[in-house]
């Protein structure tokens, strides 16, 4: 029966409209997440076997993370006219990171002491074992000196081939300042770095087409391997953690956006595709290139984005900060250990260190919690076995909170530095200037697409919005 012959009273969506809707990445990821959850619940063994789909997608993206961070940080520093501006932006970003991380930890500490999700469990420590925990969770962790020395890579190139972000940031900052100080001699290299980053963003755009496949595999594995029954046993901890993360995003980050003349809900709509990718993969790394492109499109200057956002992936993990305080105190409550306020504040101080450098990949928060417990004598590391089974269900909330937190941080630092086009930011968040990847220079735009930076002459209704004096937006999608 054709659409025109439909029965009276029925509503049918035009095929073209359905095709356009399915062409959006966030719709594809949402469908993939729902299908993955259904497969994991109905056929657990099949869902557990789909783990390589998610792991493979994350591995593909991680392959480009280090060189992308290197290129963006180097170009951001080299393109700044005043070297002092780099230090000023970095200092503002670090101060912001420390303040917001501390606020997140204090909120988590208050909630876990009020809700007391671990009280009444009366777990016998002798029944717990570190067997089955990840090897990284049971290895000895060095002190502050070891932490600093680990930032220094063995060679200049090894920083780009490792799995840690902090060594990449160190090499990138040094190289960027070197180019800046070299004057004319460094200009050619700086232009080459920028052109190389364009190639990297193009490759990332292709890989991101596989995001629904990765989200499907990761969600199917999570539900199929751990099961909803595991979640029910520790539902109070998981539920209170999700609600605390939601409170932090809506209240704390919402207040930061308001103080900077912007609103949180339009920003969340603007990055909905990235949020769904993170929800499916439990990792913020796959969306780092897309977030860079979108924040620049929203009016933040390329140098500020290139410095603040990658640094936030190591220094501004708000979701992990909440998880560390709630997880550690929960374990103490479950074991019947009564932590004094002084002991909890001591743990909080340690967490300010152990939370740094926990890259936004799945399981990094659990490793950071293990590092915290091994650094303080109050709670044994073996207690981690209590929450290992449900850690994956909290990993999504950690990643989502940290993603939103880093996006808000970048806009805030850009505004404080005077490097945010506020009129453009408001217009973009209202949806008046949609983010569409710019076509390759040698090819014509696809029919029906809107350029990433429209010409005001072609859009009279946006004539009042000033065209930003920003570096070109990378073609990330």
HELIX and SHEET records of a PDB file:
HELIX    1   1 UNK A    3  UNK A    5  5                                   3    
HELIX    2   2 UNK A   15  UNK A   22  1                                   8    
HELIX    3   3 UNK A   25  UNK A   42  1                                  18    
HELIX    4   4 UNK A   44  UNK A   49  1                                   6    
HELIX    5   5 UNK A   51  UNK A   78  1                                  28    
HELIX    6   6 UNK A   83  UNK A  115  1                                  33    
HELIX    7   7 UNK A  125  UNK A  127  5                                   3    
HELIX    8   8 UNK A  135  UNK A  138  1                                   4    
HELIX    9   9 UNK A  144  UNK A  151  1                                   8    
HELIX   10  10 UNK A  158  UNK A  161  1                                   4    
HELIX   11  11 UNK A  165  UNK A  181  1                                  17    
HELIX   12  12 UNK A  184  UNK A  207  1                                  24    
HELIX   13  13 UNK A  208  UNK A  210  5                                   3    
HELIX   14  14 UNK A  211  UNK A  221  1                                  11    
HELIX   15  15 UNK A  222  UNK A  226  3                                   5    
HELIX   16  16 UNK A  227  UNK A  233  1                                   7    
HELIX   17  17 UNK A  235  UNK A  247  1                                  13    
HELIX   18  18 UNK A  248  UNK A  253  3                                   6    
HELIX   19  19 UNK A  254  UNK A  259  1                                   6    
HELIX   20  20 UNK A  264  UNK A  270  1                                   7    
HELIX   21  21 UNK A  272  UNK A  281  1                                  10    
HELIX   22  22 UNK A  285  UNK A  287  5                                   3    
HELIX   23  23 UNK A  288  UNK A  297  1                                  10    
HELIX   24  24 UNK A  302  UNK A  315  1                                  14    
HELIX   25  25 UNK A  318  UNK A  334  1                                  17    
HELIX   26  26 UNK A  341  UNK A  354  1                                  14    
HELIX   27  27 UNK A  364  UNK A  375  1                                  12    
HELIX   28  28 UNK A  381  UNK A  386  5                                   6    
HELIX   29  29 UNK A  388  UNK A  390  5                                   3    
HELIX   30  30 UNK A  391  UNK A  416  1                                  26    
HELIX   31  31 UNK A  422  UNK A  429  1                                   8    
HELIX   32  32 UNK A  456  UNK A  458  5                                   3    
HELIX   33  33 UNK A  460  UNK A  462  5                                   3    
END                                                                             
